[in-house]
Amino acid sequence: MHGDKDGSKVTQVYATPGRGPDQAKEVSYTDIKVIGNGSFGVVYQAKLVDSGELVAIKKVLQDKRFKNRELQIMRRLDHSNIVQLKYFFYSSGDKKDEVYLNLVLEFIPETVYRVARHYNKSKQTIPILYVKLYMYQLFRSLAYIHSLGICHRDIKPQNLLLDPETGVLKLCDFGSAKLLVKGEPNVAYICSRYYRAPELIFGATDYTCNIDIWSAGCVLAELLLGQPIFPGDSGVDQLVEIIKVFRPRTPADSIDLCSRLLQYTPKTRISPLHACAHNFFDELRQPTTVLPNHRPLPPLFNFTTEELSIQPSLNNILVPSSAREDTPPTASQTSTEKSGNNGGSSPNGAAGGAN
């Protein structure tokens, strides 16, 4: 450790990049302060000396008998709506043989939880354009991780990071995430109370990625209502009625999307990409739509070839004509155009998480 020009303490560590080869490099950071803690450990904010970039450092106790599942998953992920793992390193604890894993993540200043709470305290409802923007980006992140077989298992507003200036949303906290393997049991006691799918409440251990879809439906309903809901207390039909009463001017397409997400039978829940293609999000596909602060919308249609191959029949909706010149066609799109149809049915398993 040493001081930088303004006298603040600089910490130097050997850290491995989140992506790429396992080659540790010297990383220096400063301006360290605690910004959160919980049962998992502590989160610090720090500034990288080389770039001046702010980062969040999540410090968790490492059981040396096992590989850290969160680290393994984070190293696989590369998506504009998922918080980026920049580096990771290990540090000693106060006790003998105590080892901590430190995940160095990009820092994003806000969460959907705090933004929604701000509106509620001001007796205001969150503008519907923001609801669309946040939910759309959440579904993009879910489509991506579900296509890899990864279930987040803790979708809630606190885990949706937000840059309020740009409107960019990033899914974070993969501490409960797991690569689900068909036939292998999973613990049922995961996911926060208000966002737990019915199959989890009933103790199922053979659930699929569709538990994330239910949680996303709860988040959407909460943003529309201005308060958390607990659908375990009432049927989906009642929930829809509650939304109509509390928010009589709630757009019908938002209620329709809610009802497609909050299906008691997991297999009947809409897939994340089908959710993105829902007409609730049509406003985002209009080239004239801008943020309430008059800034342009963040990139919403920068789909990779891999993303476009999840459910190709939806691509004409997912990528509006105004954004198409930048988007690479997939092999299935090309063959579809030649045959002159819309591609027929598509495999829902990857995006819907049935695997």
Summary of the structure (lengths in Angstrom):
residues: 355
radius of gyration: 21.2
end to end distance: 47.8
largest distance: 67.7
contacts: 1068
relative contact order: 0.10
helix: 37%
strand: 21%
